Amino acid sequence: RYGNLFYNPFHALSIVFLYGSVLSFATHGATILAVSRYGGEREIEQIVDRGTASERA
């Protein structure tokens, strides 16, 4: 039915999801690197140091 692979709609969907996931992983990695560059890990340390809500109350 689909003699050429590029005309297969399922192949087109798989390529779209492949590129979409690569773009999503790239933006996630860039966000992590950007936040860690400006000391984003300090926020987690502050959350851990303060304790839970019941401990702070």
Buried (B, 14 or more C-beta within 10 A) or exposed (E): EEEEEEEEEEEEEEEEEEEEEEEEEEEEEEEEEEEEEEEEEEEEEEEEEEEEEEEEE
